Amino acid sequence: MTRQKGTNNQDVKRQNKLLILKMIATGNGLSRVDIANTTGLTKMTVGNLISELLEEHLISEKSYDTEYETENKYGRRPVTFSVSDQSPCTLGILIKRELCQLIIGDLSGTILDSITYTYESLGNAMELLDLLYEGYLLLQSRTRRKIIYIGISSVGPIDTSKGIILNPPFFYGIHDLEITDYFTKKTGLPTYLINDANAGALAEKLYGMMGNVKDYIYLHIMNGIGIGIIINDVLFEGSTGQSGELGHTSINYAGPKCDCGNQGCLELYANVHAMRESICEYRSQFPESPLSSMEKPIWEDIVKAANTGDSLAKMVLAEYCSYLSHALISVLKILNISTIIAGYTNPGRGTFIEEVLQTKLSNALLFQNFGTITVKHSFFDDNAPLIGSISFINNKIFNGELPI
């Protein structure tokens, strides 16, 4: 990491201060020496900027009175820093089919409080907005810390430039919902909207396993299929934030028409309903499979069974991954990215999906000198888009796009 440059001394100071704040918020017990060594800033500069962050109650220090041994030498532990419990917070909202979640999170990505609402259907957009506003009021009443921004992570397609949820398929008929305007007017807080897969990608960048990886794809395979793309440490959103709608790219130009208007979309083939049909078709050949006795197995049932070696589950999930890999191959070829982080509910913590995808993608790109394909499970399991609702705002703060 290198020190930041600006157009004048005040710009340089501000950028370096935010850089230090980001390092402390996303690091683990950094000291002044750690920060100086990593940034290349002088110890005096680091000390002065840390003093300002302490005075502003954005960070706090932790010192140790006991002596400790390091490399056979005794001495006092250095003072380390963390995000202050007096620092301001963000309200994060995740909007999905069948449920929505609200959280309060700080600059370190820590969730301080949360609420989850489930629904089988929604009568109209106002019913959803009322539910979310009720959650905001409840969380606000339960915290003593100041909430300064709202970040909304949502199913797509969306228009981030206008703050509108456009027309997500199978979303209770809700469309053209001006959700950021609604919350800004109701709460007085600046509100920002991001696609759920893009939010997941940012969560992995700031607080997950991708802090030191410049280029990767976050693959979101819950409630649809989407991808968030990080290139050279920066999220690629497109002109209006609609990038990454992998589930609505065609893998069969002669296939059936999708609700999105396209034909042969990936999600028409890679979905739980299709896996259930395959299970029904082949269950007589796999009488020992736990799935054979289930009337309506869900995603978690299939993944759990595959991770424990069940042959029927492995067969139908491998077919799912085949469709998925067809769409991903095109993306990888265009972007020349070789690292994928898969986010989904994963009971049992197995890696069947990652192993199958990595094999299929590697085999497809074997003769193109593409390099090693790596597919890993998300650090946050299926929660990256939720953490991403506050990561999105924190990233803007650390980059100087939003004041704090």
Backbone torsions as a table, in degrees:
resi	resn	phi	psi	omega
1	MET	NA	137.1	-179.0
2	THR	-116.2	158.4	-179.7
3	ARG	-66.3	153.2	-178.1
4	GLN	-82.3	152.9	177.3
5	LYS	-119.7	144.7	179.4
6	GLY	-134.8	-174.9	-177.0
7	THR	-84.0	-18.5	177.1
8	ASN	-152.7	-179.9	-175.3
9	ASN	-62.0	-38.3	179.4
10	GLN	-66.8	-38.1	176.2
11	ASP	-62.9	-45.0	-179.8
12	VAL	-60.9	-45.9	-179.6
13	LYS	-61.4	-45.9	-178.1
14	ARG	-63.0	-43.9	-178.6
15	GLN	-67.2	-40.6	178.1
16	ASN	-66.9	-35.1	178.3
17	LYS	-65.9	-43.1	178.0
18	LEU	-68.2	-34.4	176.6
19	LEU	-61.8	-44.2	179.0
20	ILE	-66.3	-41.0	177.9
21	LEU	-60.6	-43.7	178.9
22	LYS	-62.9	-43.7	179.9
23	MET	-60.7	-42.8	-180.0
24	ILE	-68.4	-41.3	-177.6
25	ALA	-68.3	-34.5	-176.0
26	THR	-103.6	-3.5	-179.6
27	GLY	-95.9	-164.3	-177.8
28	ASN	-138.7	92.2	176.6
29	GLY	65.4	51.8	-179.4
30	LEU	-80.0	144.4	176.4
31	SER	-103.3	173.3	176.4
32	ARG	-58.2	-42.2	-179.0
33	VAL	-64.4	-42.6	177.7
34	ASP	-57.6	-45.8	-177.1
35	ILE	-66.7	-43.7	179.2
36	ALA	-62.3	-43.9	-178.8
37	ASN	-65.2	-37.0	-177.2
38	THR	-77.2	-41.3	-175.1
39	THR	-86.1	-24.6	-173.5
40	GLY	83.7	2.6	176.5
41	LEU	-75.8	153.9	177.8
42	THR	-69.6	156.4	179.2
43	LYS	-61.8	-34.1	179.1
44	MET	-66.0	-45.1	178.9
45	THR	-61.4	-46.0	178.7
46	VAL	-59.7	-45.2	-179.9
47	GLY	-60.2	-43.3	-179.7
48	ASN	-65.0	-43.4	-178.3
49	LEU	-69.7	-37.5	176.2
50	ILE	-64.3	-38.7	177.5
51	SER	-59.3	-41.1	178.4
52	GLU	-66.0	-41.9	179.2
53	LEU	-64.2	-35.8	176.6
54	LEU	-66.9	-43.7	180.0
55	GLU	-63.7	-31.2	-179.9
56	GLU	-86.2	1.5	178.5
57	HIS	60.7	30.9	175.3
58	LEU	-88.0	-30.3	176.6
59	ILE	-130.6	165.5	174.1
60	SER	-137.3	161.9	-177.4
61	GLU	-111.4	155.6	177.5
62	LYS	-132.7	119.9	179.7
63	SER	-115.6	160.3	-177.8
64	TYR	-121.9	133.0	-179.5
65	ASP	-91.7	-22.3	-178.8
66	THR	-81.3	149.8	178.0
67	GLU	-82.7	153.2	179.7
68	TYR	-140.6	165.1	-176.2
69	GLU	-110.8	127.3	176.3
70	THR	-136.8	122.7	-179.6
71	GLU	52.5	43.6	176.3
72	ASN	65.8	18.6	177.9
73	LYS	-122.5	143.4	178.7
74	TYR	-100.3	148.6	177.5
75	GLY	179.6	-178.9	178.9
76	ARG	-89.9	144.7	175.8
77	ARG	-61.6	142.8	175.1
78	PRO	-69.8	152.9	175.7
79	VAL	-69.8	130.0	177.7
80	THR	-115.9	168.3	-171.2
81	PHE	-129.8	152.1	175.8
82	SER	-146.6	171.0	177.8
83	VAL	-66.1	134.3	-177.8
84	SER	-71.6	145.6	175.8
85	ASP	-77.6	4.2	172.7
86	GLN	-105.3	-1.1	-177.7
87	SER	-72.9	156.4	-179.5
88	PRO	-71.7	164.3	-174.7
89	CYS	-128.7	172.1	176.6
90	THR	-119.8	141.6	169.2
91	LEU	-88.4	120.5	177.7
92	GLY	-105.0	139.5	179.4
93	ILE	-128.8	132.1	172.3
94	LEU	-116.0	124.7	180.0
95	ILE	-111.8	120.4	-179.5
96	LYS	-130.1	170.1	167.4
97	ARG	-70.6	132.4	175.8
98	GLU	82.7	-16.7	175.6
99	LEU	-160.7	159.8	171.0
100	CYS	-135.6	150.9	-178.9
101	GLN	-130.7	143.1	176.2
102	LEU	-125.7	137.4	179.8
103	ILE	-137.3	156.8	165.9
104	ILE	-110.6	126.9	-178.0
105	GLY	-134.9	152.9	-179.8
106	ASP	-104.4	-170.8	-175.3
107	LEU	-66.8	-19.0	179.4
108	SER	-87.4	1.1	-177.5
109	GLY	80.2	9.3	179.7
110	THR	-78.5	130.1	176.1
111	ILE	-84.6	121.0	-177.0
112	LEU	-94.9	-27.4	179.4
113	ASP	-162.4	156.7	-177.4
114	SER	-155.2	157.5	174.8
115	ILE	-141.1	140.7	176.0
116	THR	-124.9	132.3	174.2
117	TYR	-118.2	134.8	175.9
118	THR	-112.7	154.2	178.1
119	TYR	-156.2	142.8	175.2
120	GLU	-88.0	-26.3	177.5
121	SER	-156.0	163.8	175.8
122	LEU	-130.9	132.6	-177.7
123	GLY	-67.1	-38.4	-179.5
124	ASN	-164.5	179.1	-177.7
125	ALA	-64.3	-35.6	-177.8
126	MET	-63.9	-33.1	177.9
127	GLU	-62.8	-40.4	176.8
128	LEU	-67.1	-44.9	-178.8
129	LEU	-63.6	-41.0	178.6
130	ASP	-61.6	-40.3	179.6
131	LEU	-63.7	-44.7	-179.2
132	LEU	-67.2	-40.6	179.1
133	TYR	-66.8	-37.9	175.8
134	GLU	-59.3	-42.8	178.9
135	GLY	-64.8	-40.3	177.4
136	TYR	-59.4	-47.8	-178.5
137	LEU	-62.6	-37.8	-179.4
138	LEU	-68.4	-45.7	179.2
139	LEU	-65.6	-40.4	179.1
140	GLN	-60.5	-38.3	-178.6
141	SER	-71.2	-18.6	-175.3
142	ARG	-99.9	0.1	-179.6
143	THR	-118.1	146.8	174.8
144	ARG	-96.6	-6.7	-178.1
145	ARG	-90.9	153.5	-175.9
146	LYS	-79.8	130.4	173.4
147	ILE	-95.4	125.0	-174.9
148	ILE	-115.0	-18.0	179.2
149	TYR	-143.2	161.3	171.7
150	ILE	-124.1	129.6	175.6
151	GLY	-117.2	129.5	-177.7
152	ILE	-117.5	121.9	175.0
153	SER	-105.0	125.3	-171.0
154	SER	-139.0	155.6	167.6
155	VAL	-58.5	152.4	-178.1
156	GLY	-112.9	178.4	7.8
157	PRO	-79.0	151.7	178.2
158	ILE	-133.5	166.1	172.4
159	ASP	-119.4	101.9	-176.2
160	THR	-70.1	-30.4	-178.1
161	SER	-66.4	-29.0	179.8
162	LYS	-108.2	-6.8	179.9
163	GLY	69.3	39.4	-174.7
164	ILE	-119.0	131.8	166.8
165	ILE	-83.2	115.3	-169.0
166	LEU	-76.6	-87.8	-175.6
167	ASN	-148.9	66.6	179.5
168	PRO	-60.3	132.6	176.7
169	PRO	-61.6	144.4	175.8
170	PHE	58.1	38.6	-178.3
171	PHE	-118.4	49.3	170.0
172	TYR	60.0	25.5	178.4
173	GLY	76.9	4.9	179.8
174	ILE	-77.0	131.3	179.6
175	HIS	-155.3	158.5	178.0
176	ASP	50.9	45.4	-177.1
177	LEU	-90.1	113.6	-178.7
178	GLU	-82.4	75.3	-167.6
179	ILE	-77.4	-33.5	-179.9
180	THR	-70.9	-38.3	176.5
181	ASP	-62.1	-40.4	180.0
182	TYR	-59.6	-50.4	-176.4
183	PHE	-71.9	-34.9	176.9
184	THR	-62.6	-42.5	179.9
185	LYS	-70.4	-38.4	-177.1
186	LYS	-75.8	-32.3	-173.0
187	THR	-112.2	-19.3	-174.4
188	GLY	77.2	6.8	-177.7
189	LEU	-102.4	136.3	173.9
190	PRO	-57.6	130.8	-173.9
191	THR	-126.1	139.0	-176.4
192	TYR	-133.3	147.7	-175.0
193	LEU	-117.7	140.2	178.8
194	ILE	-144.2	148.4	174.1
195	ASN	-64.0	142.0	-174.6
196	ASP	-61.1	-37.8	179.2
197	ALA	-68.8	-39.6	176.3
198	ASN	-63.6	-38.3	176.9
199	ALA	-61.9	-42.0	178.4
200	GLY	-61.7	-39.3	178.6
201	ALA	-63.0	-40.1	179.5
202	LEU	-70.5	-35.2	176.9
203	ALA	-60.9	-42.0	178.6
204	GLU	-67.1	-35.4	-179.1
205	LYS	-68.5	-46.1	-175.4
206	LEU	-81.9	-43.7	-168.1
207	TYR	-125.7	-1.5	-178.0
208	GLY	-103.9	-138.3	-173.9
209	MET	-99.5	2.8	-172.9
210	MET	-107.1	18.6	-177.6
211	GLY	-57.9	-33.8	-177.0
212	ASN	-105.6	10.4	179.1
213	VAL	-104.8	122.0	-174.0
214	LYS	-77.9	-35.9	-174.6
215	ASP	-129.0	124.8	175.6
216	TYR	-163.4	167.4	177.1
217	ILE	-118.2	128.5	170.6
218	TYR	-93.3	119.9	-178.0
219	LEU	-101.0	114.6	-176.7
220	HIS	-103.0	110.9	-177.0
221	ILE	-122.4	48.6	172.6
222	MET	-129.1	133.7	-179.3
223	ASN	54.6	48.8	-175.3
224	GLY	109.8	179.2	-178.3
225	ILE	-127.9	120.7	178.5
226	GLY	-142.1	166.5	176.3
227	ILE	-133.4	145.2	169.9
228	GLY	-111.5	133.4	-171.9
229	ILE	-114.7	122.3	174.5
230	ILE	-108.2	121.7	178.5
231	ILE	-124.4	122.0	-178.8
232	ASN	53.6	45.2	177.0
233	ASP	71.6	7.4	-176.7
234	VAL	-121.0	136.9	177.1
235	LEU	-70.6	130.1	174.3
236	PHE	-95.0	114.8	-177.4
237	GLU	-107.5	-16.7	-172.4
238	GLY	82.6	-175.7	-174.5
239	SER	-67.6	-36.9	-175.6
240	THR	-126.7	16.2	177.4
241	GLY	81.6	17.9	-177.3
242	GLN	-100.7	11.3	178.4
243	SER	-68.1	157.3	171.7
244	GLY	88.5	10.6	179.5
245	GLU	-79.1	65.9	-175.4
246	LEU	-61.9	-37.2	-177.5
247	GLY	-62.4	-20.1	-179.6
248	HIS	-113.4	32.3	165.6
249	THR	-102.3	145.6	-173.1
250	SER	-82.1	134.5	170.6
251	ILE	-113.1	3.6	178.4
252	ASN	-155.1	98.7	-175.0
253	TYR	-63.8	-19.9	178.8
254	ALA	-100.8	12.1	-176.1
255	GLY	-79.8	-179.0	-179.1
256	PRO	-66.7	157.5	-179.5
257	LYS	-79.3	135.1	179.5
258	CYS	-91.5	160.6	176.9
259	ASP	-61.6	-22.0	179.6
260	CYS	-76.4	-10.5	-179.7
261	GLY	103.5	-15.3	179.0
262	ASN	-84.7	169.6	177.6
263	GLN	-115.5	141.4	174.9
264	GLY	66.1	34.9	-177.8
265	CYS	-64.5	149.7	179.6
266	LEU	-52.3	-44.4	-175.8
267	GLU	-66.5	-16.0	175.8
268	LEU	-72.8	-19.5	-177.6
269	TYR	-110.7	-40.0	-178.8
270	ALA	-98.2	90.3	179.8
271	ASN	-156.8	165.1	-177.1
272	VAL	-66.4	-37.4	-179.9
273	HIS	-58.8	-43.8	179.3
274	ALA	-64.6	-37.4	178.2
275	MET	-67.5	-37.2	177.0
276	ARG	-62.4	-40.5	178.8
277	GLU	-62.7	-40.4	178.3
278	SER	-66.5	-38.9	178.4
279	ILE	-62.0	-44.3	178.4
280	CYS	-61.9	-39.2	-177.6
281	GLU	-68.2	-37.0	-172.2
282	TYR	-109.1	3.7	-173.9
283	ARG	-63.7	-29.3	179.3
284	SER	-66.1	-24.1	178.6
285	GLN	-84.9	-11.7	-178.5
286	PHE	-130.9	63.0	-175.3
287	PRO	-64.3	-21.7	-179.0
288	GLU	-83.3	-10.8	-178.0
289	SER	-69.6	135.7	176.5
290	PRO	-63.2	-23.2	-179.7
291	LEU	-72.5	-25.5	-176.1
292	SER	-64.3	-27.3	-178.4
293	SER	-96.0	-0.4	-179.0
294	MET	-91.3	132.2	179.9
295	GLU	-70.4	-40.7	-176.2
296	LYS	-144.7	75.5	-179.3
297	PRO	-61.5	141.5	178.3
298	ILE	-102.1	177.0	-177.5
299	TRP	-53.1	-48.3	-177.1
300	GLU	-60.8	-37.5	178.4
301	ASP	-62.5	-44.8	-176.4
302	ILE	-68.6	-45.3	-179.4
303	VAL	-65.0	-43.6	-179.8
304	LYS	-61.4	-43.5	-179.9
305	ALA	-65.3	-41.3	178.9
306	ALA	-63.8	-40.7	-179.5
307	ASN	-66.3	-22.8	178.4
308	THR	-97.3	8.0	172.7
309	GLY	94.8	8.5	-179.6
310	ASP	-66.2	127.5	-172.9
311	SER	-68.2	-40.5	179.6
312	LEU	-64.9	-45.4	178.9
313	ALA	-62.2	-42.5	179.8
314	LYS	-63.1	-37.4	-179.0
315	MET	-65.8	-49.0	-176.2
316	VAL	-72.8	-32.5	179.3
317	LEU	-74.2	-31.6	175.8
318	ALA	-65.6	-36.8	176.8
319	GLU	-65.5	-42.3	175.6
320	TYR	-56.0	-46.7	-178.4
321	CYS	-67.3	-29.0	177.0
322	SER	-63.3	-46.9	177.0
323	TYR	-61.2	-43.8	-178.4
324	LEU	-62.1	-42.0	-178.0
325	SER	-66.1	-32.9	178.2
326	HIS	-59.5	-43.2	179.4
327	ALA	-71.0	-40.1	-177.3
328	LEU	-67.6	-34.5	-178.9
329	ILE	-57.0	-43.4	-179.8
330	SER	-62.9	-41.9	179.8
331	VAL	-63.8	-45.5	-178.7
332	LEU	-63.2	-39.5	179.6
333	LYS	-65.4	-40.2	-177.7
334	ILE	-70.7	-42.4	-173.4
335	LEU	-94.5	-16.6	-177.0
336	ASN	56.5	47.4	176.2
337	ILE	-109.6	138.7	-173.6
338	SER	-120.6	5.4	179.8
339	THR	-119.5	128.6	-179.8
340	ILE	-126.7	133.6	174.2
341	ILE	-112.1	119.8	-176.6
342	ALA	-98.8	125.3	-180.0
343	GLY	-113.5	120.1	178.8
344	TYR	-167.9	165.7	176.3
345	THR	-68.7	124.5	-172.2
346	ASN	-132.0	79.9	178.2
347	PRO	-65.5	134.1	179.4
348	GLY	90.3	-12.0	175.5
349	ARG	61.1	27.0	175.3
350	GLY	-76.2	175.1	-175.8
351	THR	-128.7	29.8	-177.2
352	PHE	-59.2	-48.0	-177.8
353	ILE	-61.1	-46.3	-179.0
354	GLU	-62.0	-41.2	-179.1
355	GLU	-66.2	-43.0	-179.8
356	VAL	-66.7	-46.1	179.2
357	LEU	-61.5	-44.3	-179.1
358	GLN	-61.2	-41.0	178.9
359	THR	-66.2	-47.3	-177.9
360	LYS	-64.6	-42.6	-179.9
361	LEU	-69.0	-41.1	180.0
362	SER	-63.8	-43.2	179.6
363	ASN	-64.4	-38.9	-178.7
364	ALA	-68.6	-30.8	-176.3
365	LEU	-105.4	10.4	-172.6
366	LEU	-58.8	-39.3	-171.9
367	PHE	-96.1	16.0	-178.3
368	GLN	-113.6	13.5	-178.5
369	ASN	51.1	41.5	-173.6
370	PHE	-76.9	-24.0	-174.4
371	GLY	99.4	179.7	-176.3
372	THR	-76.7	128.3	175.1
373	ILE	-90.5	129.5	179.4
374	THR	-121.1	127.0	176.3
375	VAL	-123.9	120.3	-179.3
376	LYS	-123.8	157.4	175.3
377	HIS	-82.1	145.8	-177.5
378	SER	-59.7	140.7	174.7
379	PHE	-57.5	-29.9	-175.8
380	PHE	-101.1	9.6	-177.9
381	ASP	61.1	-113.5	178.7
382	ASP	-104.4	9.7	-174.1
383	ASN	-98.0	2.8	-177.8
384	ALA	-58.8	-42.5	177.3
385	PRO	-63.0	-29.9	177.2
386	LEU	-71.3	-49.6	174.7
387	ILE	-60.1	-32.7	-179.8
388	GLY	-65.2	-24.2	179.4
389	SER	-64.2	-30.6	174.8
390	ILE	-95.6	-28.3	176.4
391	SER	-60.8	-37.7	178.6
392	PHE	-57.5	-46.2	178.8
393	ILE	-71.3	-45.4	-179.2
394	ASN	-60.3	-37.5	178.4
395	ASN	-62.6	-39.2	177.0
396	LYS	-66.1	-36.0	177.1
397	ILE	-65.7	-48.7	-178.3
398	PHE	-63.4	-30.9	179.4
399	ASN	-84.3	-3.6	179.3
400	GLY	83.2	9.6	179.2
401	GLU	-77.9	-26.6	178.3
402	LEU	-126.8	138.2	179.7
403	PRO	-77.0	157.0	175.4
404	ILE	-135.8	NA	NA
